[in-house]
Amino acid sequence: MVNRSKMEDWAELLELKRESGLSVKAFCDEYGVADHQFYYWQKRLREDHSQPGFVQLQADQPVGDNAGVLLDLANWSVRLERGFDDATLRRLLTVVRGGGC
């Protein structure tokens, strides 16, 4: 089992990389990290966060019959109109989670 603070350190480092806009090689060179370690932790932390979970949703306002759903996350959002195609949503979520097309 990996030390929790080590995982947190790598999560912060991966976030810094994402915000930097640098290539993986340039980022690893700048921070003194081996690129194979970077890719290992990127995969490891992605797998740790891919576990299914449930979140209770609560409407801010009364919901009418024509209401859709808006998923507003840190860097992107998805609006699902009433009657959306669930197969398309599944494909979108697969891509977002890094599973490809």
C-alpha positions as a printed Julia matrix, in Angstrom:
101×3 Matrix{Float64}:
   0.0    0.0     0.0
   1.32   3.43   -0.91
   1.71   6.17    1.65
  -1.27   8.55    1.42
   0.92  11.65    1.43
   2.94  10.27   -1.49
  -0.28   9.9    -3.47
  -1.3   13.41   -2.51
   2.13  14.76   -3.53
   1.82  13.11   -6.93
  -1.75  14.34   -7.36
  -0.52  17.9    -6.74
   2.38  17.4    -9.15
   0.04  16.09  -11.86
  -2.22  19.1   -11.33
   0.79  21.42  -11.67
   1.67  19.68  -14.93
  -1.87  20.1   -16.24
  -1.87  23.81  -15.39
   1.63  24.38  -16.77
   0.86  23.64  -20.4
   4.32  22.07  -20.72
   4.98  18.79  -22.45
   5.55  15.83  -20.13
   9.26  15.8   -20.98
   9.71  19.55  -20.34
   7.74  19.35  -17.09
   9.66  16.31  -15.83
  12.98  17.94  -16.7
  11.98  21.12  -14.86
  10.81  19.28  -11.73
  13.47  16.57  -11.73
  11.0   13.73  -12.2
  11.58  10.69  -14.4
   8.99  10.53  -17.15
   8.28   6.84  -16.44
   7.39   7.81  -12.84
   5.12  10.56  -14.14
   3.23   8.16  -16.42
   3.03   5.51  -13.68
   1.46   7.92  -11.21
  -0.8    9.44  -13.81
  -2.21   5.98  -14.55
  -2.3    4.96  -10.9
  -4.22   8.01   -9.76
  -6.61   7.83  -12.72
  -7.42   4.23  -11.75
  -7.96   5.22   -8.11
 -10.48   7.86   -9.18
 -12.28   5.67  -11.69
 -14.12   3.71   -9.03
 -17.86   4.21   -9.47
 -19.59   6.26   -6.86
 -22.84   8.05   -6.22
 -23.5   11.66   -5.4
 -26.82  12.89   -4.15
 -28.15  15.67   -6.37
 -30.4   18.37   -5.07
 -32.25  20.93   -7.2
 -31.67  24.59   -6.33
 -35.08  25.44   -7.74
 -38.27  23.49   -8.37
 -37.84  21.25  -11.4
 -40.42  21.43  -14.17
 -41.44  18.74  -16.64
 -39.07  20.08  -19.33
 -35.95  20.21  -17.16
 -32.68  18.73  -18.35
 -29.45  18.23  -16.44
 -26.31  20.34  -16.39
 -23.08  18.66  -15.25
 -20.73  21.52  -14.37
 -17.29  20.27  -13.43
 -13.94  22.01  -12.88
 -12.86  22.31  -16.52
 -15.89  21.36  -18.55
 -19.65  21.06  -18.49
 -22.28  18.93  -20.21
 -25.92  19.91  -20.67
 -28.32  17.02  -21.12
 -31.68  18.06  -22.49
 -34.79  16.09  -21.69
 -34.86  12.91  -23.76
 -31.07  12.75  -24.25
 -29.57   9.62  -25.79
 -28.08   7.54  -22.95
 -25.75   5.63  -25.31
 -24.14   8.9   -26.38
 -23.73   9.92  -22.74
 -22.02   6.59  -21.98
 -19.59   7.11  -24.87
 -18.88  10.68  -23.69
 -18.16   9.53  -20.14
 -15.85   6.81  -21.43
 -13.84   9.39  -23.35
 -13.77  11.81  -20.41
 -12.47   9.06  -18.12
  -9.67   8.38  -20.58
 -11.09   5.23  -22.08
 -10.89   6.36  -25.7
 -13.68   6.15  -28.26
